[in-house]
Amino acid sequence: MNFRWRALFGWRRVCTAAAICTLLFALLSLNYATFTLRLPIRVYCTGLAVLLAFGLFEQWPRRLPRWLARWVLQVIAVGVTVPVTIFLFFKLGTPPGAPQFWDEPKRLNGFMTMLFVGTLVAPWTALAALLRQREARAEKQAIEFELERTEMARQALDAHMRLLTAQAQPHFLFNTLANVQALVEAGSPRAPQLLQSLTDYLRAAVPRLDGSANTLNQELELVRAYLELMQMRMPDRLAFDLHTGAGVHLLRCPPMTLLTLVENAVQHGIDPSEEGGRIVVRADLIGDGRCRLSVSDTGVGLQATGRGLGTGLAALRERLHWAYGASATMDLSEVEPHGVQVVIEFTIEPK
């Protein structure tokens, strides 16, 4: 059996035992008219023996019968150690040829006093120490459980975020490829250039579609590439502006946040309109540690299409909720004379 000596003579245990022995020494010394080294030696050595017995039966024997609890064994060991140790001190402290201590009323009185105090204090101290150990063990288990629960919640959040992102990726890619296919089938001379732009865009975008958080600067790059791609498909019907405030480029956000809003504006606002329209993308810090993202278009508007929170926007709202909790909001409103604006606000995570 490998004995844990550090646990046997732990710093806290030694300090506690020394403090209790000091108090007992001060109490017992009131019965002595003159100071003698025998009393502190007996008190502190008895305390050391009690500490040794408490720690010894804490680890040995490794296995106990089912009917015997270890804490009971420790308390019994402490209770037995006190009288045995005190008896040995008084017995061995008797000079050769001198009367035994039980034959001398003064020494017998000292023995009985020390025995009574030690037998009274030691077991209750052991019980208090065992109770504190149990509480500390329960607190440790509670902390470990909470850490494990937090880690599992974080893993579940990451998995859910990746699932929602994976649902959004095919939606965007299939729509873009459908646009290229339409130009190819129509024999448009812009088809090869559009296909090349799409290839360049995917080369930059695909490595970032892994579900990990992007910076707003990366999101804006993807949005610009996407809008340039769509502008090539409908050059006379799409215009766009990107406005970014100071300090927003390095902020983190879920992947495809702005891209989902812009794609929704193109598909449901600009495409159905004969005149087309303009898309304006803004990213600003608004104070109180919050960031505001907005995408507005001058397309056909809500009433013309009956458009509300479609699949893409609903999934985006859920992703924002998982990433920022209740601090994230997303509002959809009409723009006069026609068009739609989507505004997202969230609290910036501290670095």
C-alpha positions in Angstrom: 0.0 0.0 0.0 1.3 3.4 -1.0 1.0 5.7 2.0 0.2 9.3 1.4 2.5 11.0 4.0 1.6 14.5 2.9 -2.0 13.8 3.6 -1.1 12.2 7.0 0.8 15.3 8.2 -0.9 18.0 6.1 -0.1 21.6 7.0 -3.6 22.4 8.0 -3.9 19.3 10.2 -0.6 20.1 12.0 -1.5 23.7 12.6 -5.0 22.7 13.9 -3.5 20.1 16.2 -0.9 22.5 17.5 -3.5 25.2 18.2 -5.7 22.7 20.2 -2.7 21.4 22.1 -1.7 25.0 23.0 -5.1 25.7 24.4 -5.1 22.4 26.4 -1.7 23.2 27.8 -2.8 26.6 28.9 -5.9 25.0 30.6 -4.0 22.2 32.3 -1.1 24.4 33.5 -3.6 26.1 35.9 -3.3 23.0 38.1 0.5 23.3 38.4 2.1 25.6 40.9 5.4 25.7 39.0 6.2 25.3 35.4 7.6 22.0 34.2 8.6 20.8 30.7 6.8 17.5 31.3 3.3 19.0 30.8 3.9 20.6 27.3 5.9 17.5 26.2 3.0 15.2 27.2 0.3 17.5 25.7 2.0 18.0 22.3 3.2 14.4 22.0 -0.3 13.2 22.8 -1.6 15.5 20.1 1.0 14.1 17.6 -0.1 10.6 18.5 -3.7 11.5 18.0 -2.9 13.1 14.6 -0.9 10.0 13.6 -3.8 7.6 14.6 -6.4 9.8 12.7 -4.3 9.8 9.5 -3.2 6.2 9.8 -6.7 4.8 9.9 -7.9 7.2 7.2 -5.8 5.2 4.8 -5.3 1.8 6.4 -6.6 -0.8 6.1 -7.6 -0.3 2.4 -10.7 -2.4 2.7 -13.1 -2.5 5.7 -16.0 -4.8 6.5 -19.3 -3.4 5.3 -20.6 -3.0 8.8 -17.7 -0.8 9.8 -17.5 2.8 8.5 -14.1 4.3 8.2 -15.1 7.4 10.2 -16.2 5.2 13.1 -12.8 3.5 13.0 -11.0 6.8 13.0 -13.0 8.2 16.0 -12.4 4.9 18.0 -8.7 5.0 17.2 -8.5 8.6 18.4 -10.5 7.8 21.5 -8.2 4.8 22.4 -4.9 6.7 21.5 -5.5 9.4 24.1 -5.6 7.2 27.3 -3.0 4.8 26.1 -0.5 7.6 25.3 -1.2 9.5 28.5 -0.8 6.3 30.6 2.5 5.5 28.9 3.8 9.0 29.6 2.9 8.8 33.3 4.1 5.1 33.6 7.4 5.7 31.8 8.0 9.0 33.6 8.2 7.3 37.0 11.8 7.1 38.2 13.1 3.6 39.0 12.3 2.6 42.6 9.7 5.4 43.0 6.0 4.7 43.7 3.7 4.4 40.7 1.7 7.4 39.8 -1.5 5.8 40.9 -0.1 5.5 44.4 0.6 9.3 44.6 -2.6 11.4 44.8 -1.1 14.5 43.2 0.2 12.6 40.2 -3.0 10.5 39.9 -5.0 13.8 40.0 -2.9 15.1 37.1 -3.3 11.9 35.2 -7.1 11.9 35.6 -7.4 15.6 34.7 -5.3 15.1 31.5 -7.1 11.9 30.7 -10.6 13.5 31.1 -9.7 16.6 29.1 -8.0 14.7 26.3 -10.7 12.0 26.0 -13.3 14.7 25.9 -11.7 16.9 23.3 -9.9 14.5 20.9 -12.9 12.5 19.6 -15.1 15.6 19.1 -12.2 17.3 17.3 -11.9 14.2 15.1 -15.7 14.3 14.4 -15.5 18.0 13.5 -12.5 17.3 11.2 -14.4 14.4 9.5 -17.5 16.6 9.0 -15.3 19.4 7.5 -13.7 16.8 5.2 -17.1 15.6 4.1 -18.3 19.2 3.3 -15.1 20.0 1.4 -15.4 16.8 -0.6 -19.0 17.6 -1.4 -18.0 21.2 -2.4 -15.3 19.8 -4.7 -17.7 17.4 -6.3 -20.2 20.1 -6.9 -17.5 22.3 -8.5 -16.3 19.5 -10.7 -19.9 18.7 -11.7 -20.6 22.3 -12.5 -17.4 22.5 -14.6 -18.3 19.3 -16.4 -21.9 20.6 -17.0 -20.5 23.9 -18.3 -18.1 22.1 -20.6 -20.9 19.9 -21.9 -23.1 22.9 -22.5 -20.3 24.6 -24.4 -19.8 21.5 -26.6 -23.5 21.3 -27.2 -23.5 25.0 -28.2 -20.6 24.5 -30.6 -22.3 21.5 -32.1 -25.6 23.4 -32.5 -23.9 26.4 -34.0 -22.1 24.1 -36.5 -25.4 22.4 -37.4 -27.2 25.7 -38.0 -24.2 27.0 -40.1 -24.2 23.7 -42.1 -27.9 24.3 -42.8 -27.2 27.8 -44.1 -24.2 26.8 -46.4 -26.1 24.8 -49.0 -28.9 27.4 -49.1 -26.4 30.1 -50.1 -24.3 28.0 -52.5 -27.2 26.4 -54.3 -28.8 29.8 -54.9 -25.5 31.2 -56.3 -25.0 28.2 -58.6 -28.5 28.6 -59.8 -27.8 32.2 -60.9 -24.7 31.0 -62.8 -26.7 28.2 -64.5 -29.4 30.7 -65.6 -26.8 32.9 -67.3 -25.2 29.9 -69.0 -28.5 28.7 -70.3 -29.4 32.1 -71.5 -26.1 32.3 -73.4 -25.1 35.5 -71.7 -21.6 36.7 -72.5 -21.2 37.6 -68.9 -21.4 33.9 -67.9 -17.6 33.1 -68.1 -16.7 36.2 -66.1 -19.4 35.5 -63.6 -18.2 31.9 -63.2 -14.6 33.2 -62.7 -15.9 35.6 -60.0 -17.8 32.8 -58.3 -14.6 30.6 -58.3 -12.6 33.5 -56.7 -15.4 34.0 -54.2 -15.6 30.4 -53.2 -11.8 30.1 -52.9 -12.0 32.9 -50.2 -15.3 31.9 -48.6 -15.2 28.1 -48.3 -12.3 27.9 -45.8 -14.3 30.2 -43.5 -17.5 28.2 -43.6 -16.4 25.8 -40.9 -18.7 27.1 -38.1 -16.0 29.0 -36.2 -16.5 32.6 -35.4 -15.4 35.2 -38.0 -14.5 38.7 -37.6 -16.7 41.4 -39.0 -13.9 42.3 -41.3 -14.0 38.8 -42.8 -17.8 39.0 -43.0 -17.6 42.4 -44.8 -15.1 40.9 -47.3 -17.5 38.1 -48.1 -20.4 40.5 -48.4 -18.5 42.7 -50.8 -17.5 39.7 -52.9 -21.1 38.4 -53.0 -22.6 41.8 -53.9 -20.0 42.2 -56.7 -20.9 38.8 -57.9 -24.6 39.7 -57.9 -24.0 43.0 -59.5 -22.4 41.3 -62.5 -25.6 39.2 -62.8 -27.8 42.3 -62.8 -25.6 45.3 -63.4 -28.5 47.7 -64.2 -30.6 46.7 -61.3 -28.3 46.4 -58.3 -26.2 49.0 -56.5 -24.7 48.7 -53.0 -22.9 50.7 -50.3 -20.9 49.4 -47.3 -20.4 51.6 -44.3 -18.3 50.5 -41.3 -17.7 52.5 -38.2 -14.3 52.7 -36.3 -13.4 49.7 -34.2 -15.8 47.1 -35.6 -13.5 45.2 -38.0 -12.0 42.9 -35.3 -15.3 42.1 -33.5 -16.3 38.5 -33.5 -19.6 37.3 -35.0 -21.1 34.0 -36.1 -20.2 33.0 -39.7 -22.4 34.2 -42.5 -24.3 36.7 -40.3 -24.2 39.7 -42.7 -24.1 37.4 -45.7 -27.4 35.9 -44.8 -29.0 39.3 -44.5 -27.6 40.5 -47.8 -28.5 37.3 -49.6 -32.1 37.7 -48.3 -32.2 41.3 -49.5 -31.1 40.3 -53.0 -33.3 37.3 -53.3 -36.5 38.7 -51.8 -36.1 42.5 -52.4 -34.0 43.3 -55.4 -34.6 40.3 -57.7 -38.5 40.5 -57.7 -38.3 44.3 -58.5 -38.3 45.4 -62.1 -36.4 48.5 -61.3 -34.0 46.7 -58.9 -32.7 48.7 -56.0 -29.9 49.6 -53.7 -28.6 47.6 -50.7 -26.9 49.5 -47.8 -24.8 47.6 -45.3 -23.8 49.3 -42.0 -21.8 48.1 -39.0 -21.3 50.5 -36.1 -20.6 50.7 -32.4 -23.5 52.3 -30.6 -22.2 52.6 -27.0 -22.8 50.5 -23.9 -20.6 47.8 -25.4 -23.0 47.0 -28.2 -22.7 46.6 -31.9 -25.3 47.3 -34.5 -25.5 45.6 -37.9 -28.1 46.7 -40.5 -28.9 45.7 -44.0 -31.5 47.8 -45.9 -32.8 47.5 -49.4 -35.0 49.5 -51.7 -36.6 46.4 -53.2 -40.3 45.4 -53.4 -40.8 45.4 -49.6 -42.7 43.2 -47.3 -46.2 43.6 -48.5 -45.4 42.8 -52.1 -43.8 39.5 -51.3 -45.5 38.6 -48.0 -42.0 38.1 -46.8 -41.3 37.7 -43.1 -38.6 35.7 -41.3 -37.8 33.0 -43.8 -35.7 29.9 -43.2 -32.4 31.8 -43.5 -33.3 34.6 -41.2 -35.0 32.3 -38.7 -31.8 30.2 -38.5 -29.7 33.3 -38.2 -31.8 34.5 -35.2 -31.3 31.1 -33.6 -27.6 31.3 -34.2 -27.4 34.7 -32.7 -29.3 33.5 -29.6 -26.9 30.6 -29.1 -23.9 32.9 -29.5 -25.0 36.0 -27.5 -28.0 34.9 -25.5 -30.7 37.4 -24.6 -28.4 40.3 -25.5 -28.9 39.7 -29.3 -31.9 41.2 -31.0 -33.0 41.1 -34.7 -35.7 43.5 -36.0 -37.4 43.5 -39.4 -39.1 46.6 -40.6 -40.3 48.3 -43.8 -38.5 51.2 -45.4 -40.4 54.1 -47.1 -41.4 54.3 -49.9 -40.6 50.6 -50.3 -38.0 48.2 -49.1 -36.9 46.3 -46.0 -34.4 46.9 -43.2 -33.0 44.2 -40.9 -31.2 45.4 -37.8 -29.1 43.2 -35.5 -27.7 44.3 -32.2 -25.6 42.3 -29.7 -23.4 42.9 -26.8 -19.7 42.8 -27.5 -17.9 39.9 -25.7 -15.0 41.2 -23.5 -11.6 40.0 -24.6 
